[in-house]
């Protein structure tokens, strides 16, 4: 059950190259209410090679209210193997 209210002004430039193999098994029961206002300018360049296997069971109740003003420039290269 989810209720979401969002206002967003976003300018984004993204360049990404990704090679990914993923296997995921998940069971989730979630109730979430989120209210967010965000003004964001972001430039991101990322290269990632990732192999991931994840199994998760989660019961979550979350209420979040956030206001954010963010300017971010990020460049990242990551090699990750996770089980």
N, C-alpha and C positions, 0 to 999 in steps of 0.2 A: 504494500500500500504506500504510495508515494504522492506527496503534494509538493510541487516545486514552483517557486516564483522567482523569475530571474530577469534582470535588466542588464544588458551588456553592450558596451561600446568597445569594439575591438578592432585593432589593426594588426594583422599578423602576416609575417612573411616567413615561410618555413621551407627549408630544403632538407630533404631527408633521403638517405639510402639505407635500406634495411634488408637484411637476410635473416629470416626468422623461422624456426621450427618450434611449434609449441603444441603440447598436449595438455589439456586441462580438464579436470573433473571437479565439479563444484556443486554443492547443495547449499542453498541459502534461503533463509527466511529474514526478510528485512522490512522494517518500517522506518521511513525516513521523511523528515520535513526539512526542507532547506529554503532559506531565503538569502539571495545574494545580489549584491550590486557591485559591478566591477567595471573599472576603466583600465584597460590594459593595452600597452603597446609592447609587442614582443617580436624579437627577431631570433630565430633559433636555427642553428645548423647542427645536424647530428648525423653521425654514422654509427650504426650499431650492428653487431653480430651477436645474436642471442639464441641460445638453446635453453628452453625451459620446460620443466615438467612440474606441474603443481596439482596437488590434491587438497581441497579445502572444504571444511564444513563450518558454516558460521551462522550464528544467531545474533542479529544486531538491531538495536534501536538507537537511532541517532537524531538529534535535533541540532542544526547548525545555522547560525546567522552570521554572515560575514560581509563586511564592506572593505574593499581593497582598491588602492590606487597603486599600480605597479608599472614600472618600466624595467624591462629586463632584456639583457642580451646574453645569450648563452651559447657556448660552443662546446660540444662534448663528443668524445669518442669513447665507446665502451665495448669491451668484450666480456660477455658474461655467460657462465654456465651455471644453472641453478637447478637443484632438485629439492 
